[in-house]
Amino acid sequence: MKEPTQTTFNAPSLDIRVEAALFYKAAPMKCSALAKFFEVSEDDVREACKVLSERLSAGATRLITTEQEVDLVTAPELADVVESLRKDELRRDIGRAGAETLAIVLYRGPISRAEIDRIRGVNSAFILRNLMIRGLVEREAHATDARSFQYLITPSLLAHLGITHREELPEFETILTALDEFEKNQPRAETEAEPTVFAPQ
């Protein structure tokens, strides 16, 4: 009997892997971080980005490149489409996932996406993006780690809730203690810093 033929799959090229990383992160990434993660040189990453930029030039997304970072953005000619989608999102309810994420930022922020993901158990990148679009959450550089960001509530959200400090939230200390206890029981990553690419941010 003839042995079944095994199919061999070639590993994706570096430009495709860089695209996947940027899509997952939904945020700018340093070339040095990409090089470290993929175990290649920064020159290799920059060459891959040139290939990626050319490949994306006729599609809906573009690659923005600075001296240190790269990022995926929507093509400028689709600005009207994006604006229509943004307005549609603002008319919709934030949903259960949005409310859950917002509550975590309210009671636990400033907080990294890694911590939010660990508490929720799922990737929160797009939920956080939607909350930022609505002006409910903002992002700032991490106080002790330049590689990552922290998320915190906006003054406009506090004003909407009719409070001046988050400590005025209902049962603030009780809920904060419960969140801390819950987080202690979650599996810990090797580092508290926001991971470079694919681990929960």
HUQUIWO-V702300 format. One record per helix or strand of 2 or more residues. SS is the DSSP state (alpha for helix, beta for strand). FROM is the first residue (numbers start at 1). TO is the last residue. If there is no record, write none. Layout:
BEGIN
ss-><SS:SS>
from-><FROM:FROM>
to-><TO:TO>
END
This chain:
BEGIN
ss-><alpha:beta:alpha:alpha:beta:beta:alpha:alpha:alpha:alpha:beta:beta:alpha:alpha:alpha>
from-><14:29:31:42:61:69:76:95:113:125:137:149:155:166:172>
to-><25:30:38:56:65:74:91:108:120:133:141:153:161:168:184>
END
